[in-house]
Amino acid sequence: MAMTMTTMAATETASGPAGHVPPSKMEVSGLDVFYGANQALFDVDMNVAENRVSALIGPSGCGKSTFLRCLNRMNDIIEGCKVSGNVLLDGNDIYARELDVVQLRARVGMVFQKPNPFPKSIYDNVAYGPRIHGLAENAGELDEIVENSLRRAGLFEEVAERMSASGTSLSGGQQQRLCIARAIAISPEVILMDEPCSALDPIATAKVEELIDALKQDFTIAIVTHNMQQAARVSQYTAFFHLGKLVEFGETEAIFTNPEEKRTQDYITGRFG
């Protein structure tokens, strides 16, 4: 396989004490993805570290969003999409026939590129998941889940007095944080983010980045971003994709300061992309 794996030997920034490599929450090996006759991913091997942020970078159409969607089987809904290889969550194959996809997506949540709040109240946006998954036994417990989720998303103070207002009435940045609150309300283990800041202004982007940094204490996060500065700011590990192949993967600092592959260097320095 044409790929250089930058060593995941620890640094204090990315991995904690020297010599300690965080365990993998998800392990991907031999991943191939086809959309009809067109192959979108080629033999991808990559582990997603637990309680860390892994950034996926690369030019448009390189396969990074396709890879992300493989991690919670969102590609299942795309007609003609075929996935082969292994994707393990805590050692279990998420593509096993007996696996409950609804439960998988409760464990591996997703935040999309454009904020997509439901046409419901702010409260009901966050309460929706806990209701359908039976996570609250009474109204008081549901209230607590909603408030805690909004607090963790850094939004509660801004919406506390208007919980009955429509989620679509919020600003773009607030809507995205509402969608993050909605995702974490069902206590997932992994959060996938597909360019979550691309539609936001710099102030809203900074708030979401601060939130991502806080959330990694409790969640494993994988984020697709077209913004290399953002990848450098928020992630501990970075994967560079090009033409459907994982070219290089390793600690973010090493990828950005001393990449092993010339294609990685060329992309980071703006020679293509």
C-alpha positions, 0 to 999 in steps of 0.5 A: 500500500502506497502510504507512509505512516508517520509514527504515533510515538507520543508527545505530551501535546498529542498523546499525554506522557512521553511513551503513552499512545492513546488507544484506538476507538476505531480501527479501519483497514483495507477500506475500499469505497465505490460509487457505482463503477467509480472508486472513491477510496483505495485500501485505506488503513487508519486508526482513530484515537480515543478522546483525541481529535483526528483531522482529515485534510486534502483537496476537494474530492479526495475522499475525506468526507467519504471516509468520514461517512464510512465511520457511521455507515452514512454511505448506506443511504447513497444508492450504488455505494459499495464499501469493503474492508474492515471498520471496527468500533471497540473491536466490533465490525460496524458492517456486520449484518446483525449490527443495528445501524440505529444504535451505531449512529447513536454511538457515532454521531454526526455534525454536518457542514451546514447547520441543519436544526429541525423545524422545532423549538430549541428545546425539542431539537435537543430533546428529540434524540433522548426521547426516541432512545428512551434516555429519560424516564420523566420530564425532569430528567429530559430537562436536565439532559437538554440543559446539560447538552446546551451547556456543553455546547456553550449555548445555554446562556444564549438561549435559556430565555427562549427555549420555545423559539424555533431552532431555525431562528438562531444565527448560523453559529448558534445553529451549529452549536445547537446541532452539536448539542443535539448530537451529544444529547444521546451521549455518543462515544464518537462525534464526526464533523464534516466541515462544521465551520465552513458556513460560519464567520470567524467569531462563530468558528472560534467558538466551535473550535473552543467547543471541539477542544473541550469535547475531546475530554469526553468524546472521540472526534474526527473532523473533515476540514478544508482549513489547514490552520484549523486542523493544526489548531484543533487536532492531535492527529492529521490524515492527508488524503489525495485522489482517494488514497491516505497519503500520510497519517500521524501526529498533527505537529509532525504532519505540519512541520516535518511531513514524510511525503512530498505530496503532503509537503506540497499540499500544506505549502499551497503548491496544489489544492 
